[in-house]
Amino acid sequence: MVRTIMRLLGFGPSVNFRQLVLEGAIILDVRSAPEYAEGHIGGAINIPVEQLRQNLRSLLDKQAVIIACCTNGKKSWYAKNLLDATGYQHVYNGGSWTRLQRRLIQ
């Protein structure tokens, strides 16, 4: 039961986000523009979660590896599920952008 809940929340087996980024993964920051301007992971694409459905054309390749992040993991969870539902094949919930950033430099 715990595994099912964790999988629904976007937490599955350990993911090497650093390796995914080295291999070309897209970091999708789904926070608001002002939040993004206050700090973000270099190279991240900012599409606020509220605007994601209308801006899917910005993410043309449905085979691309995408790591969604936000402030605490809630918006990135929603973004992952939206992208999964619209046919994107390799989407991960990176959770908090600050935690993800630390994982990328370790």
N, C-alpha and C positions, 0 to 999 in steps of 0.2 A: 504494500500500500504506500509506504513512504517513497519507494522508487517511482511509482506512478505519479505521485504528487510532485516530486522533484522534476520528473520529465515534463510534466505539464507546465511547470514554472520555468522551463528552459535549462534546468540543471541536470545534466546527464553524466556520462563518464567524463573523467578529467579531459579537458581540451587544452592543447598547447597553443594558446592564442599567439604567442610570439612566433612560433613556426608558421602558423597560418598567415600572419602578416608578412613574414619574410618571403612567403610563397605568393604574395600578391593579394591577400584578402583586403576587402573594402571595410573600413571602419565607418559605420553609420551612426552618427550622434543624433539622437532624436529629441534632444532638449530644445527649448525655445532659443531663438536667435540671441537674445540678451544673455541667457545662461551660457551659451556656446562662446560668446564674445568674452565672457569672464575667464574662460580657460577651457582648453580642449586638447585632445591628442593631435599632434601634428599630422596633417594629411587627411584627417577625418572629414567626411562629408556631413554637412548639417542639413537635415530635413526634419523639422519638428514633427513629432508623431501625429499631431492633429492635421498636418498637411501631407502625410506620407501617401495616403491612397491617391490623392490628386497628382502626386509627383513621382509615380512609379516609373515614368518614362526616363527619369534620371538614372534609373538602375536597369538598363536595357538587358543585360546578360543574366538570364535566370539561372545560369550554371555557375555564376561567380560566387565565391565565398564571401559572405557578408557577416560582419560581427556588429550587432547593434549594441549601443551603450547609451546611458542616460545618467541621471543623478543617483538613483538607488536600485535600478533594475526593473521597476514597474513598467515604465514606458517602453523600455527595450524588450520586455517580455511581450507586450502588446504588439510592438513592431515585428518581432520574430513571428508571432502567430499570424499576423496580417500577411507578411511576405510568404510564409509557408502556404497559407490558404490561396494565394494568388500565383502559385507555381514556382516560386524560388526554391531551389533544391538544396542549398548549403548555407543555411542561416543559423547563426549562433547568438544566444543572449550573453553578451559580455558583461552585463550588469552595470555597476557603477563605473563611470568613465575614469575616475581617479584610481580605483582598484585595478581596472583593466590596464591603465597606463603603467602602474607599478609592475604588473605581470609581464608587460612587454619589454621592460628594461632589465628584468632579472635574468 
